[in-house]
Amino acid sequence: MSEITPMPRLPRRALRALSEFFRLEAAGGIVLIAAAVLALIAANSPLQSAYEAFREIPVQVRIGALDISKPLLLWINDGLMAIFFLVVALEIKREALSGQLAERSQLVLPMVCAAAGVIVPALLFSALNHNDAASMRGWAVPTATDIAFALGVLALLGSRVPVAMKLLLSTIAVVDDLMAILIIAFFYSHGLSVTALMWAAVALAAMWVLNRRGVKSLGPYLALGVVLWVCVLKSGVHATLAGVATG
């Protein structure tokens, strides 16, 4: 009978320390800021070529009969960010149904702020660049809010930031980003796949039917969410939209 080798003390202590670190409310923000700083250093140092090569590593994922191959950077932007938006959208929906956004009057402020966050930067950009036709092609660039960094900075402050402020910023950022995604879809996308968009609409309608019938099992929603994500990805629209819609 073989003997079981006990786990070395150092890895066990490291795992315990790591577990305690991620229990901190500010852990996510610390990791995000640290990763951003390391990326800036790598991109502006002799490590730039290695950093670029790392981002372009091809990653192949097979979903049923569908085989998707994309660089690592695109999997982060289209895959992990879709999951991030799904989690944020779920939190906002919970508050909209039974929390601090349950009243319609409470939704007015974040909606107005989000609309202003799209319109005002676009107007300022246009006012400063209206004489440059090439620059005017980028009028939509300042309309989007970096929700991950916004929430990461708030996470660094921990419990010192009121929950209502975090919720307000989350709602503003999600609505703001949705508007920016729609702007990109309507004004910047080329070769949109109508077929993929139609299948995405079918998947979304199926989730709506499940929701209306009171289905609470997570499995059907996750399966349809994956289908929706693949359809949106193949349609040419930014795949994070699928995360928000599923949430």
C-alpha positions in Angstrom: 0.0 0.0 0.0 1.5 3.3 -1.1 2.1 6.0 1.5 0.5 9.4 1.0 3.2 12.1 1.1 2.1 15.0 3.3 1.8 18.5 1.7 4.9 20.6 2.4 4.4 23.4 4.9 5.4 26.2 2.6 2.8 25.5 -0.2 0.2 25.0 2.5 1.0 28.3 4.1 1.1 30.0 0.8 -2.3 28.6 -0.1 -3.7 29.8 3.3 -2.2 33.3 2.8 -3.7 33.4 -0.7 -7.1 32.3 0.6 -7.0 35.0 3.3 -6.0 37.6 0.7 -8.9 36.9 -1.6 -11.3 37.2 1.3 -10.4 40.9 1.5 -12.9 43.2 -0.1 -10.2 45.1 -1.8 -8.4 41.9 -3.3 -9.9 42.2 -6.7 -9.0 45.9 -7.0 -5.4 45.2 -5.8 -4.9 42.4 -8.4 -6.4 44.6 -11.2 -4.2 47.6 -10.4 -1.1 45.4 -10.0 -1.7 43.7 -13.3 -2.2 47.0 -15.1 1.0 48.4 -13.6 2.9 45.3 -14.7 1.4 45.4 -18.2 2.4 49.1 -18.6 6.0 48.3 -17.4 6.2 45.4 -19.8 4.8 47.3 -22.8 7.3 50.2 -22.3 10.4 48.1 -21.6 12.7 45.7 -23.4 10.0 43.1 -22.6 7.6 44.6 -25.1 8.1 42.0 -27.8 7.6 39.2 -25.3 4.5 40.9 -23.9 3.0 41.3 -27.4 3.8 37.7 -28.3 2.1 36.5 -25.0 -1.0 38.5 -25.9 -1.2 36.9 -29.3 -0.8 33.3 -28.2 -3.5 31.4 -30.1 -6.1 29.7 -27.9 -8.4 27.1 -29.5 -11.7 26.3 -27.8 -14.2 23.7 -29.1 -17.9 24.1 -28.3 -19.8 21.1 -29.7 -19.2 21.0 -33.4 -18.0 24.6 -33.4 -14.2 25.2 -33.3 -13.1 28.8 -32.2 -9.5 29.9 -32.4 -8.5 33.3 -31.3 -5.5 35.1 -29.7 -5.4 35.2 -25.9 -6.1 38.9 -25.9 -9.4 38.5 -27.8 -10.5 35.6 -25.4 -10.0 38.1 -22.5 -11.9 40.9 -24.3 -14.7 38.7 -25.7 -14.8 35.9 -23.2 -13.8 36.9 -19.7 -15.3 40.4 -20.1 -18.6 38.8 -21.1 -18.6 36.8 -17.8 -17.7 40.0 -15.9 -20.6 41.9 -17.5 -22.9 38.9 -16.7 -22.0 39.1 -13.0 -22.5 42.9 -12.9 -25.8 42.7 -14.8 -27.0 40.1 -12.3 -26.2 42.3 -9.4 -28.0 45.3 -11.0 -31.0 43.1 -11.8 -31.2 41.9 -8.2 -31.2 45.5 -7.0 -33.8 46.5 -9.6 -36.2 43.8 -8.6 -35.9 44.0 -4.8 -33.2 46.4 -3.8 -32.1 50.0 -4.0 -33.2 50.3 -7.7 -36.7 48.8 -7.2 -38.5 52.1 -7.8 -38.5 53.6 -11.3 -37.6 57.0 -9.8 -34.4 55.4 -8.5 -33.3 54.4 -12.0 -33.7 57.9 -13.5 -30.4 59.2 -12.0 -28.1 56.4 -13.3 -29.8 56.4 -16.7 -29.4 60.2 -17.1 -25.8 60.0 -15.9 -25.0 57.2 -18.4 -26.6 59.1 -21.3 -24.6 62.2 -20.3 -21.5 60.1 -20.1 -22.0 59.1 -23.7 -23.3 62.4 -25.2 -21.1 65.0 -23.5 -17.7 63.3 -24.3 -18.8 62.8 -27.9 -19.8 66.5 -28.2 -16.5 67.7 -26.7 -14.5 65.4 -29.0 -16.4 66.7 -32.0 -16.0 70.3 -30.9 -12.2 69.9 -30.6 -11.7 67.9 -33.8 -14.4 69.1 -36.2 -11.8 70.4 -38.6 -10.0 67.1 -38.9 -11.9 64.5 -40.9 -9.6 61.7 -39.9 -9.8 62.4 -36.2 -13.6 62.8 -36.4 -13.8 59.0 -37.2 -12.9 58.4 -33.6 -15.8 60.5 -32.1 -17.2 57.4 -30.3 -13.9 56.5 -28.5 -14.5 58.7 -25.4 -18.1 57.5 -25.0 -17.3 54.2 -23.2 -16.5 53.9 -19.4 -13.9 51.4 -18.3 -16.2 49.7 -15.8 -13.6 47.2 -14.6 -11.2 49.9 -13.5 -14.0 52.0 -12.1 -15.1 49.1 -9.9 -11.5 48.1 -9.2 -10.7 51.6 -7.7 -13.9 51.4 -5.6 -12.9 48.0 -4.4 -9.5 49.4 -3.2 -11.5 51.6 -0.8 -13.3 48.7 0.6 -16.1 49.3 3.1 -15.4 53.0 3.2 -17.4 53.4 0.0 -21.2 53.1 0.5 -22.9 50.2 -1.3 -25.3 52.7 -2.9 -22.4 54.5 -4.6 -20.9 51.2 -5.9 -24.4 50.3 -7.3 -24.8 53.7 -8.9 -21.4 53.5 -10.6 -22.0 49.9 -11.7 -25.4 50.9 -13.3 -24.0 54.0 -15.0 -21.0 52.1 -16.3 -23.0 49.1 -17.6 -25.6 51.3 -19.4 -22.8 53.6 -20.7 -20.9 50.6 -22.1 -24.1 49.2 -23.7 -24.7 52.5 -25.4 -21.1 52.5 -26.7 -21.4 48.9 -27.9 -24.6 49.9 -29.8 -22.8 52.9 -31.3 -20.0 50.7 -32.5 -22.5 48.2 -33.9 -24.4 50.8 -35.9 -21.6 53.2 -37.0 -18.4 51.1 -37.0 -19.2 47.5 -37.7 -18.8 46.1 -41.2 -20.1 42.8 -42.5 -22.6 42.1 -39.7 -24.0 38.6 -39.9 -27.8 38.9 -40.0 -28.1 35.1 -39.6 -26.0 35.1 -36.4 -28.0 38.0 -35.0 -31.3 36.2 -35.7 -30.0 33.1 -33.9 -28.9 35.3 -31.0 -32.5 36.8 -30.9 -33.9 33.2 -30.8 -31.6 32.3 -27.8 -32.6 35.5 -26.0 -36.3 34.8 -26.6 -35.9 31.3 -25.2 -34.3 32.7 -22.1 -37.2 35.2 -21.8 -39.7 32.4 -22.0 -37.9 30.4 -19.3 -37.9 33.5 -17.1 -41.6 34.2 -17.6 -42.4 30.6 -16.8 -40.5 30.8 -13.5 -37.7 28.4 -14.4 -35.0 28.9 -11.7 -32.6 26.1 -12.7 -29.2 27.6 -13.7 -28.4 25.0 -16.4 -30.8 26.0 -19.1 -29.8 29.7 -18.8 -26.1 28.9 -18.9 -26.6 26.7 -22.0 -28.6 29.3 -23.8 -26.1 32.0 -22.6 -23.2 30.1 -24.3 -25.3 29.8 -27.5 -26.1 33.5 -27.3 -22.4 34.4 -26.7 -21.3 32.3 -29.8 -24.0 33.9 -32.0 -23.1 37.5 -30.9 -19.4 36.7 -31.3 -20.0 35.5 -34.9 -22.3 38.3 -35.7 -19.6 41.0 -35.5 -21.1 42.8 -32.4 -19.0 42.9 -29.3 -19.5 39.7 -27.3 -19.8 41.4 -23.9 -23.4 42.3 -25.0 -24.3 38.6 -24.6 -23.1 38.7 -21.0 -25.4 41.7 -20.2 -28.4 40.2 -22.0 -28.0 36.9 -20.2 -27.8 38.6 -16.9 
